[in-house]
Amino acid sequence: MFRRVYLDNSATTPVAPEVVEVMMPYLTEKHGNASSIHFFGQEARAAVDKARHQVAALINARPNEIVFTSGGTEADNLAILGVRSPHVSKGSAQQPHIITSAIEHSAVKATCQELEKRGFAVTYLPVYENGLVRVEDVEAAVTDNTFLITIMMANNEIGTIQPVIEIGRLVKQIREKGQKIYFHTDAVQAIGKIDVDIEEIGCDLLSMSAHKIYAPKGVGALYVRRGVRLKAQSLGGQQERGSRGGTESVPNIVAFGAAAEMAKSELEHSAATLRSLRNSLESRIGETVTDVVFNGDRENRIPTVANISFRGIEGEGLLINLDMQGIAVSTGSACSSGTLEPSPVIRALSDNDDKSVVDEDRARGAIRFSLGRFNTAEDIDRVLEVLPNAVQTLRRLAPSRRDQTA
Ligand code: PLP
C-alpha cells in the first residue's frame, strides 16, 4: 500500500495535535455558554477572551477589534455587506461604488455580485501576467462614490501577494481629502504564511479563517478597525459587541486562538522550511517534466503554493491519476453539470490590454500543489516518483488536444 501525501493545504489543513489538546476540554467538561453568568459561562467567556487576544496578536490588532465568525466566508460577507456606504445611509441618488479584483475568492466575488444586483457599481480590476493588481489601476478606478476597496492579500490558487500596503497608503490619501472610504482585505490565505500587520497594511477590515492554520473548520474572524461601524448580518443576540448574533463556538474559537499563537511563534521557521520544499518541488518538476508553465509571480507569493500548468493534459485528469497513487492536489476549477471549466483565476492573467495571456491548453492543465507544516522532503520525493510518469501517460492518451491548442 502506498503512503498518502497531502498537498492540498490551501483547501484546508489538518488540525494540529497541540490545537486538539487545547480545544478538547471545551468539548467535554468546560461546556458553558460564554453569555451565561454562572461559573461555566465565566469559564467559557475567559477562554473566548484569551483566544481574542491570541488572534489579535497574530495581526498586531487590539483584542476588541476582533469579531469571531463561522469562517472566512462569513468574515468577507460581514465586511462587504456590513460596512455602510455614505450614499446609501443618506438616501442619496448617487450609485455607491466598490473596487475589487478579478481574482477574488468567491466569498468576495459573490458578495460583490449580490451588491451589483442591489444597484451598487463594482469595478473588477484586472491582474497582469504575474497575477498582481496595479496600484495605479486602483487609483484610476476611484470615483467620488467609491466607499469600499476589497482586494485580497494572498490568492488562494496562485498564492500571489497583492500590493496591499501600497493600496492602504492610497486609501489613506483619499481619506485625507475628505472621502469616506474603507479598505478590506481577505487575508485567509496569508495569515500564518507571511507577516500580516494591520498597522502596516492600514486596512479597516481583514478576514481570517482558522482551518487554513491547523485549527478546525467552521471558525474565522473579521478584524474591524476601532471606529468602523458595521451592520450585523446575523441578527439575534448581542454577541461579538453586537456585530454578529449567535452563540460563540467556544471550542472552535479556543482552537483558533491556540493555532494563531502557534502560527505567530513558528512563522519565520515554517515559512523558510516550506519555501525551500516548495522551491525544490518546482525546480525538480521543471527538470523532469517538459512543457510546464509556472503560474503567478515567482517572488511576490506565499511560500506554500506552486501552481503549474502541464500542457497537453486536463488538470482534472492529472488530479485523479495522482489521487489514485495517494497524492492529493487540486485544480481550483469548477466542475459543473458535466462541463469542466478551467480556473477563472488562471484565465484572468492578462496583458496590458486586459487580454488573457493564458491559452486554453495552459488554463486546462493547471494544478495547485499547496504545502503545510506536516509535509516533508520524502513527500516531494514521492511526487517526483509518480508525477513524470502520470503526465507522460496522460499526454500519450490525449495527443490530439495538445496539437489543436498548443
Ligand atoms: N477567502 C479565501 C482567499 C479562501 O481561500 C477561502 C477558503 O478557501 C475563503 C475565503 C473562505 O474561508 P472559509 O472556508 O473559512 O469560509
Boltz pocket constraint, residues with backbone or C-beta under 6 A from the ligand:
constraints:
  - pocket:
      binder: B
      contacts: [[A, 10], [A, 11], [A, 70], [A, 71], [A, 72], [A, 73], [A, 74], [A, 76], [A, 105], [A, 107], [A, 152], [A, 154], [A, 155], [A, 156], [A, 186], [A, 188], [A, 189], [A, 208], [A, 209], [A, 210], [A, 211], [A, 218], [A, 219], [A, 220]]
      max_distance: 6.0
